[in-house]
Amino acid sequence: MTRLRRELVSLIEQGAIPPDQVAQAVSASGLYPSPRSWGVFFDRLLLWLGALALACAVLFFIAYNWVEMGRWLRFGLVQVALVSAVAIGIWGKASPLLARVALTSASLLVGVLLALFGQVYQTGADPWQLFSVWAIFILPWVWVARFDVLWLAWLALLNLTLWLYFRTWGGVLGVMFTSGPAVLWGLFLLNTTALVVWELGVWHQRWGGRWAVRLLVLGSGIPITLIMLILVSASHFAFAPVVMVYPLWLAALYGVYRYWRPDLFMLAGGCVSLITVITLLLARFLLWEGDWQAGNLLLLAIAVLALGAGAVVWLKRLHEEGVQ
């Protein structure tokens, strides 16, 4: 669709399409959705909203009527909803969309069931254990559904599990990587691994979901950028593993999304990360360790403007070359 839009704009700019026929050409190109397309969109949107509303309604109904309901009624209500969602997912094999919606609702209800179990019996388990068990229990459904949204939701559970675990216990990464919090290293390794696996799936199995890949890049880039910022802002600036990992990450990002699978969003994200790190580094040497003068602030502002302008010019040039 993007390529078709770009070609149509090029024809209009070259004068190949007369001005009085532009509207007709746009209509014939199919860029505007038809009434049937709008109907399909609203049908799917209402299906998803209804399924999510029912899953949330079970949780809120039990929470609101907690005192009036006994434990068996609470568990029974959640289990009936869970079994119904799984049954619809199995029965709805003829409609892949219906099966995916049902399995997504069932995955949410598993979390409700685990939260109810922990609240009723007060097991004393740490929060990270809840999310880890939740991720383990729904993995078969995630695998069967083969749905981008559900895969990302499962990965989000793993991210939350890692975050809560390292916030509670620390871990071996806290010893191996002393330049930043262990939790950020854990998130970076997890999301980078998921990104590599997803890209290999796109290459070999023709997986879809370009938006999903972009979310994974954010999940990989934000932690490594934060680790680099922590190193730059530390009281004692010293060599750390992130000094090697961060340039390698930027180089891999550039090589993959500039030549192998061109993507302007990924390259723009790398530019934002690099500009942020350079800006903080300049602020450290110009302001924190130098003289606090108006001239240094001006130099810092000029540097930020120059870096931003350079990134915009480069990205615009790539866009003109056809990188989307």
Buried (B, 14 or more C-beta within 10 A) or exposed (E): EEEEEEEBEEEBEEEEBEEEEEEEBBEEEEEEEEEEEEEEEEEEEEBBEEBBEBBEEBBEBBEEEEEEBEEEEBBEBBEEBBEBBBEBBEEBEEEEEBBBBBBBBBBBBBBBBBBBBBBEEEEEBBBBBBBBBBBEBBEEBBEBBEBBBBBBBBBBBBBBBBBBBBBEEEBEBBEEBEBBBBBBBBBBBBBBEBBBEBBEBBEEEEBEBEEBBBBBBBBBBBBBBBBBBBBBEEEEEEEBBBEEBBEEBBEBBBEBBBEEEBBBBBBBBBBBBBBBBBBBBBBBEBBEEEEEEEEBEEBBEEBBEEBBEEBEEEBEEBEEEEBE
